[in-house]
Amino acid sequence: EIVLTQSPATLSLSPGERATLSCRASQSVSSYLAWYQQKPGQAPRLLIYDASNRATGIPARFSGSGSGTDFTLTISSLEPEDFAVYYCQQRSNWPHTFGQGTKLEIK
Amino acid sequence: QVQLQESGPGLVKPSQTLSLTCTVSGGSITSGSYYWSWIRQPAGKGLEWVGRIYSSGSTNYNPSLKSRVTISVDTSKNQFSLNLSSVTAADTAVYYCARAEGGSYLVYWGQGTLVTVSS
């Protein structure tokens, strides 16, 4: 099973700042990585797929990069609604696995 | 717009079978090339993919649960279902149904349903 490790566990930033979230895989997943956003009491929402492609309706301030084992989700300028928990997910091998999450909180 | 809705008991006794159904609206469960999936999330914790069933009927189960999980489709009702046997408190979680596409990314999700395992 591929283990995804996200860092940091918690990121404290202010609106308008840039956020950089990391996801590292225990073995190569090529570009088969997605990012999700989850707000309290809600289902996750797909943001990025195949490492760098924005899902339908996702604002341009969200971007993804990386391949192999190291991936990054960047939010260029934080909006109040961006404070949430973010998960990465790989689809390279079954079972598809998720990282443990990064909580993005308001500083 | 595709919508998914979970239903089933919110409380299951230990050693019994957890049974949930996901009703799909806004599209046929047999059309397209999609994985109809179950994901779970214990309170305050991360996400775990329980299993999935392809449009053709083939299934994949998480090896950590494989011997206890069954996912099936009822095309006449446009539903798919999850059965998880011999449950313990560790199976207490919010269970989501979802549609995976584009190679297995979860685009459409249900709202989730909390299942508690307790006597």
Interface residues (C-beta under 8 A of the other chain):
Chain A: E1 Y32 A34 Y36 Q42 A43 P44 R45 L46 Y49 D50 A55 Y87 Q89 R91 W94 P95 H96 T97 F98 G99 Q100 G101
Chain B: G46 L47 E48 W49 N60 N62 P63 S64 Y96 A98 G102 G103 S104 Y105 L106 V107 W109 G110 Q111 G112
